[in-house]
Amino acid sequence: MTPEKVNLTKFAKEDYCYLTTRGRKTGNPHEIEIWFGVNENSIYLLSGGGDTSHWVKNLIVDSNVSVRIANQTFTGIAKIIKDEKEELMARHLLTGKYQGWREDQEMSEWGKTAWVVGIEIMTNL
């Protein structure tokens, strides 16, 4: 039986989410507060530190993550987005939400160069 897709739309205007990854060396949970964007049953994050961010290093080793938004916690599978169309959509989504970016404007350096991470939300805990 396929898991039911989670509707994240009601969380789109929340300021932050809390991402928990597992330490790549210790296996201990690590939680960060981070900006996010919602698209269907996925959330997107931008890592300004690229692959030097510990949370990115952690999810590369173990893609199973949990995400807390408002008072709801979800499990998900994280991945570095390589698809050009999906990556651009996520960049527009996050820079629009947090920096007021619009199509007639130049995107910020963060918006243009940060690594894009997508998390497909699997279940609501």
Secondary structure, 3 states (H helix, E strand, C coil): CCCCCCCCHHHCCCCCEEEEEECCCCCCEEEEEECCEEECCEEEEEECCHHHCHHHHHHHHCCEEEEEECCEEEEEEEEECCCHHHHHHHHHHHHHHHHCCCCCCCCCHHHHHCEEEEEEEEEEC
